[in-house]
């Protein structure tokens, strides 16, 4: 396969076009690889140890005492990014901002308690719970189709 790369400042994100005389396994594989979401890793810190966190393992990010914490099944890690920076790069189909202090991975939620007036209680897989702020309730209800 012949590959050509052109750098053009007018593009905000990479754009790929494949020219071929017919569909082939090679073209099909290239399409799958190019359209697959990129696995993003993030550095997390636990004490003096730095580890790479796979986003697929992160259940939520929250701010506490001026630090951003990433929660995984393996533990909690400090992340050297702000929530707004994370929100800008996290896939929106997987993560949602539920308050000023928290971003939640949708798959980490097992239920949404709507019985509270003006807010939503989110039940998490790990047995804990968190709350959607009043400002974010409409976004979550729209996302749930309520």
C-alpha positions as MATLAB code, in Angstrom:
seq = 'XXXXXXXXXXXXXXXXXXXXXXXXXXXXXXXXXXXXXXXXXXXXXXXXXXXXXXXXXXXXXXXXXXXXXXXXXXXXXXXXXXXXXXXXXXXXXXXXXXXXXXXXXXXXXXXXXXXXXXXXXXXXXXXXXXXXXXXXXXXXXXXXXX';
ca = [
       0.000    0.000    0.000;
       1.302    3.404   -0.945;
       1.025    6.002    1.847;
       1.169    9.774    1.461;
       1.022   12.322    4.285;
       0.296   16.014    3.696;
       0.603   18.541    6.505;
      -2.002   21.306    6.262;
      -2.642   23.731    9.115;
      -6.291   24.195    8.133;
      -7.206   20.741    9.502;
      -7.948   20.550   13.239;
      -7.808   16.748   13.357;
      -6.339   14.107   11.055;
      -8.388   13.280    7.950;
      -7.674   10.125    5.927;
      -8.813    9.283    2.397;
      -8.121    5.911    0.793;
      -8.075    5.581   -2.999;
      -8.471    2.030   -4.322;
      -9.812    0.302   -7.436;
     -11.830   -2.130   -5.248;
     -12.420   -3.188   -1.647;
      -9.824   -5.658   -0.472;
      -8.861   -7.169    2.885;
      -5.946   -4.724    2.994;
      -8.240   -1.707    2.482;
     -10.781   -3.089    4.947;
      -8.099   -3.524    7.623;
      -6.775   -0.004    7.011;
     -10.277    1.432    7.401;
     -10.789   -0.469   10.674;
      -7.455    0.675   12.093;
      -7.960    4.291   11.073;
     -11.522    4.526   12.373;
     -10.934    2.709   15.671;
     -10.841    5.002   18.692;
      -7.329    5.598   19.913;
      -6.510    4.166   23.303;
      -5.466    7.113   25.394;
      -3.158    6.639   28.316;
      -2.666    9.042   31.136;
       0.007    9.270   33.803;
      -1.298    8.636   37.306;
       0.666    9.068   40.513;
       0.400    7.093   43.720;
       2.896    8.441   46.222;
       6.251    8.553   44.418;
       5.209    5.936   41.867;
       4.007    6.931   38.397;
       1.887    4.500   36.388;
       0.207    4.659   33.012;
      -3.573    4.537   33.325;
      -5.561    3.053   30.473;
      -8.719    5.126   30.003;
     -10.724    1.920   29.653;
      -9.960    1.202   33.313;
     -10.819    4.662   34.696;
     -14.285    4.830   36.253;
     -14.314    8.507   37.185;
     -12.231   11.628   37.731;
     -12.964   13.992   40.589;
     -11.390   17.032   42.217;
     -10.468   16.865   45.885;
      -8.281   19.223   47.900;
      -6.980   20.939   44.779;
      -5.984   17.693   43.062;
      -7.644   15.598   40.365;
      -8.082   11.940   41.273;
      -8.618    9.085   38.799;
     -10.491    6.093   40.250;
      -9.847    2.632   38.828;
     -10.539   -0.881   40.087;
      -6.851   -1.027   41.074;
      -6.902    2.138   43.181;
      -6.897    5.908   43.144;
      -4.267    7.965   41.366;
      -3.502   11.665   41.236;
      -3.570   13.084   37.710;
      -1.660   16.204   36.727;
      -4.425   17.645   34.571;
      -7.435   19.773   35.411;
     -10.954   18.469   34.899;
     -11.627   20.908   32.055;
      -8.482   19.644   30.278;
      -9.634   16.044   30.685;
     -13.148   16.892   29.532;
     -11.714   18.326   26.305;
      -9.851   15.109   25.395;
     -12.038   12.348   26.851;
     -14.404   10.591   24.422;
     -17.863   12.181   24.985;
     -19.663    8.910   24.238;
     -17.876    7.312   27.228;
     -17.395   10.117   29.771;
     -19.802   12.795   30.974;
     -19.326   15.791   33.252;
     -21.792   15.392   36.137;
     -20.662   18.332   38.279;
     -17.968   20.978   38.567;
     -15.953   18.434   40.534;
     -16.524   15.184   38.671;
     -16.399   13.414   35.307;
     -17.989    9.967   35.188;
     -17.432    7.030   32.850;
     -20.953    6.003   31.845;
     -20.142    2.295   32.113;
     -19.215    2.799   35.791;
     -22.849    3.630   36.583;
     -25.294    0.818   37.330;
     -28.316    2.975   38.082;
     -29.715    6.470   38.342;
     -32.008    7.376   41.267;
     -34.359   10.105   40.059;
     -36.463   10.263   43.245;
     -34.495   13.196   44.678;
     -35.863   16.649   43.880;
     -33.601   18.568   41.492;
     -30.703   16.122   41.386;
     -29.837   12.552   40.430;
     -28.044    9.993   42.569;
     -25.753    7.742   40.508;
     -25.140    4.223   41.802;
     -21.680    2.989   40.879;
     -20.392   -0.516   40.121;
     -18.054   -0.412   43.113;
     -21.046   -0.014   45.459;
     -20.553    3.691   46.037;
     -22.638    6.556   44.791;
     -22.236   10.101   43.585;
     -24.561   12.940   42.657;
     -25.257   14.909   39.503;
     -25.240   18.642   40.157;
     -28.395   20.605   39.408;
     -26.671   22.303   36.474;
     -25.952   18.950   34.802;
     -29.295   17.213   35.468;
     -30.844   18.264   32.127;
     -27.817   16.927   30.177;
     -27.991   13.565   31.972;
     -31.770   13.291   31.499;
     -31.404   14.057   27.792;
     -28.665   11.469   27.531;
     -30.918    8.874   29.246;
     -33.897    9.856   27.102;
     -36.007   10.969   30.050;
];
